[in-house]
Amino acid sequence: MRISELAETTGVPVHTLKYYLREGLLMPGEATSRTRAEYGPEHVERVRLVRALVEHGGVGIAGISAILAALASPPASRNELLGIAHYALPTAGEDGPVSDDVSDLVADLGWSVSAQAPASRALGVALAAARDAGVGVTADALRRYAQAMEQVAAVDLDVALATDDPATAMHTVVVGTVMLDPVLVALRRMAQESVSTRRA
């Protein structure tokens, strides 16, 4: 298919597709002349992935580039796969130190989390922002949240690592993390309503 047909199939305008091509987010089509190229199903899949990451995952171009690079070179080790996936995802507070309350939480729970883990820094930034907004999170509440998320993490890994193919597992971990974050937020709000109603 030509780029106009790719645009029609994916619902992404031609000028956006050309931007994806320039940024390296979409691989070039097979050249049929100096000014024409043919695109196939793999291009449709890539455009849909990029569009989902941008529109629903809120991932920027640099983040998408990192995700695509990680997807292109999945490691053999499942644990390493998860680490690469996490480092590919854009995270707040990437350059700051890990806060004491986050370090204390990790030690208290006995979690095996790298001191360089982007999520550790992001949690510290998020906790500070919550406190600045007048929402104090006690150590006990933070621990209970963490224990609940450990159960979510177990489900994530069961789903992601159900396949023997590292590339598929990498795709599930990276894209699943981005795309399922809004699902978890929605479930949390539904659960809050249900628990509140039950307690009332």
C-alpha positions as CSV (number, residue, x, y, z in Angstrom):
1,M,0.0,0.0,0.0
2,R,1.1,3.6,-0.6
3,I,1.5,6.1,2.2
4,S,-2.0,7.5,1.5
5,E,-3.5,4.1,2.0
6,L,-1.4,3.6,5.1
7,A,-2.9,6.8,6.4
8,E,-6.5,5.7,5.5
9,T,-5.9,2.2,7.1
10,T,-4.5,3.6,10.4
11,G,-6.5,6.9,10.6
12,V,-3.2,8.8,10.9
13,P,-2.7,11.7,8.6
14,V,0.0,11.5,5.9
15,H,1.9,14.5,7.3
16,T,2.0,12.7,10.7
17,L,3.2,9.5,9.0
18,K,6.0,11.5,7.3
19,Y,6.9,12.9,10.7
20,Y,7.1,9.4,12.2
21,L,9.4,8.4,9.2
22,R,11.7,11.5,9.8
23,E,11.9,10.7,13.5
24,G,12.7,7.0,12.9
25,L,9.5,5.9,14.7
26,L,8.3,4.3,11.5
27,M,10.6,2.2,9.4
28,P,10.9,3.2,5.7
29,G,8.7,1.4,3.1
30,E,10.1,-0.6,0.2
31,A,11.1,2.0,-2.4
32,T,9.4,1.5,-5.8
33,S,10.7,4.7,-7.3
34,R,12.5,7.9,-6.2
35,T,9.3,9.3,-4.7
36,R,7.2,6.3,-3.9
37,A,7.3,3.4,-1.4
38,E,5.2,0.5,-0.5
39,Y,4.1,-0.2,3.1
40,G,2.9,-3.5,4.5
41,P,1.2,-5.0,7.6
42,E,4.3,-4.4,9.8
43,H,4.0,-0.7,9.1
44,V,0.3,-0.7,10.1
45,E,1.2,-2.4,13.3
46,R,4.0,0.1,14.1
47,V,1.8,3.1,13.4
48,R,-0.9,1.8,15.7
49,L,1.7,1.1,18.4
50,V,3.2,4.6,18.1
51,R,-0.3,6.2,18.0
52,A,-1.4,4.3,21.1
53,L,1.8,5.3,23.0
54,V,1.3,9.0,22.1
55,E,-2.4,9.3,22.4
56,H,-3.3,6.9,25.3
57,G,0.1,6.4,27.0
58,G,1.1,10.1,26.9
59,V,4.7,9.1,25.9
60,G,6.8,11.7,24.1
61,I,8.9,11.1,21.0
62,A,12.1,10.5,22.9
63,G,10.3,7.9,25.1
64,I,8.8,6.2,22.1
65,S,12.3,6.0,20.5
66,A,13.7,4.4,23.6
67,I,10.7,1.9,23.7
68,L,11.2,1.0,20.1
69,A,14.9,0.5,20.6
70,A,14.2,-1.8,23.5
71,L,11.6,-3.8,21.5
72,A,14.1,-4.2,18.7
73,S,16.8,-5.8,21.0
74,P,15.1,-7.9,23.7
75,P,17.5,-9.7,26.0
76,A,17.4,-13.4,26.7
77,S,17.1,-13.0,30.5
78,R,13.6,-12.3,31.7
79,N,14.8,-10.2,34.7
80,E,17.0,-8.2,32.4
81,L,14.1,-7.8,30.0
82,L,12.0,-6.1,32.8
83,G,14.9,-3.8,33.7
84,I,15.4,-2.7,30.1
85,A,11.6,-2.1,29.8
86,H,11.5,0.1,32.9
87,Y,14.5,2.1,31.8
88,A,13.0,2.7,28.4
89,L,9.9,4.2,29.9
90,P,9.9,8.0,30.6
91,T,9.9,8.6,34.3
92,A,9.8,11.7,36.5
93,G,12.8,12.6,38.7
94,E,15.2,10.6,36.7
95,D,18.2,12.6,37.8
96,G,17.5,13.1,41.4
97,P,18.5,11.0,44.4
98,V,16.2,8.3,45.9
99,S,14.5,9.8,48.9
100,D,14.9,8.4,52.4
101,D,11.3,7.3,52.7
102,V,11.5,5.3,49.5
103,S,14.8,3.7,50.6
104,D,13.2,2.9,54.0
105,L,10.1,1.4,52.3
106,V,12.2,-0.8,50.0
107,A,14.3,-2.0,53.0
108,D,11.2,-2.6,55.1
109,L,9.5,-4.7,52.5
110,G,12.7,-6.6,51.6
111,W,12.2,-5.7,47.9
112,S,15.1,-6.3,45.5
113,V,15.1,-2.9,43.7
114,S,18.1,-1.4,42.2
115,A,19.3,1.9,43.7
116,Q,19.3,3.2,40.1
117,A,15.7,2.2,39.4
118,P,13.9,5.1,37.7
119,A,10.7,4.2,39.6
120,S,12.4,4.7,42.9
121,R,13.2,8.3,42.1
122,A,9.7,8.8,40.5
123,L,8.1,7.6,43.7
124,G,10.0,10.1,45.8
125,V,9.0,12.9,43.4
126,A,5.4,11.9,43.6
127,L,5.4,11.6,47.4
128,A,6.9,15.1,47.7
129,A,4.3,16.5,45.3
130,A,1.5,14.9,47.2
131,R,2.8,16.3,50.5
132,D,3.2,19.8,48.9
133,A,-0.4,19.6,47.9
134,G,-1.4,18.8,51.5
135,V,-1.9,15.0,51.0
136,G,0.3,13.4,53.6
137,V,1.1,9.7,53.1
138,T,2.1,8.0,56.3
139,A,4.7,5.2,56.3
140,D,2.0,2.7,57.1
141,A,-0.3,3.9,54.2
142,L,2.7,3.8,51.8
143,R,3.5,0.2,52.9
144,R,-0.1,-0.9,52.4
145,Y,-0.1,0.7,48.9
146,A,3.1,-1.0,48.1
147,Q,1.8,-4.4,49.2
148,A,-1.3,-4.0,47.0
149,M,1.0,-3.1,44.1
150,E,3.1,-6.2,44.7
151,Q,0.0,-8.2,43.8
152,V,-0.6,-6.1,40.7
153,A,3.1,-6.7,39.7
154,A,2.6,-10.5,40.1
155,V,-0.3,-10.4,37.6
156,D,1.8,-8.2,35.3
157,L,4.6,-10.7,35.2
158,D,2.3,-13.7,34.9
159,V,0.9,-12.1,31.7
160,A,4.2,-10.8,30.3
161,L,6.2,-13.9,30.9
162,A,3.6,-16.4,29.7
163,T,5.3,-16.4,26.3
164,D,8.6,-18.1,25.5
165,D,9.4,-15.4,22.9
166,P,11.6,-12.6,24.4
167,A,10.4,-10.1,21.8
168,T,6.7,-10.7,22.6
169,A,7.5,-10.6,26.3
170,M,9.3,-7.3,25.9
171,H,6.4,-5.9,23.9
172,T,4.0,-6.9,26.6
173,V,6.1,-5.5,29.5
174,V,6.8,-2.2,27.8
175,V,3.6,-1.5,26.0
176,G,1.5,-3.2,28.7
177,T,3.0,-1.0,31.4
178,V,2.2,2.2,29.5
179,M,-1.2,1.2,28.2
180,L,-2.5,-0.5,31.4
181,D,-1.6,2.4,33.8
182,P,-4.9,4.1,33.0
183,V,-6.7,0.8,33.5
184,L,-5.3,0.5,37.0
185,V,-6.2,4.1,37.8
186,A,-9.8,3.5,36.6
187,L,-10.0,0.2,38.7
188,R,-8.7,2.1,41.7
189,R,-11.5,4.7,41.4
190,M,-14.1,2.1,40.9
191,A,-12.8,0.1,43.9
192,Q,-12.9,3.4,46.0
193,E,-16.6,3.9,45.1
194,S,-17.4,0.3,46.0
195,V,-15.5,0.3,49.3
196,S,-17.1,3.6,50.3
197,T,-20.6,2.4,49.4
198,R,-20.0,-0.8,51.4
199,R,-18.7,1.1,54.4
200,A,-21.6,3.5,54.3
